[in-house]
Amino acid sequence: MGTEAYKEYSNLVVKSVDAKGLLAMKATSSRLGTSDMDDLITLMRHLNIKSIDEVYDIVIDNVPKNTLSPLSEFFIQEAFAIYSKEDSAQGSIREGAESLPYPNGPDAG
């Protein structure tokens, strides 16, 4: 997971996880009743995600595979569906928004 400098001082550098790493953490935490869903959608927008496969690739590249639970997969699918509908309402077409990805899990590829 990459980091980026948030603030730099003469004797201190404050770092934060990069957007892809944060997307992966939000996707795998999948906490209901929090802002995780909204945060995940915001990060998809920020990263200009084009397909749900791209989301899964980012997650798999940034967190251990055993952290991707069925709840996390559902959370990603729901977030991408909302993100795609918002984007479609703005007139843009996204790949893969109509079908569920990875019907047998992200490793079935």
Secondary structure, 3 states (H helix, E strand, C coil): CCEEEEEECCCCEEEEECHHHHHHHHHHHCCCCCCHHHHHHHHHHHCCCCCHHHHHHHHHHHCCHHHCCHHHHHHHHHHHHHHHHHHHHCCCCCCCCCCCCCCCCHHHC
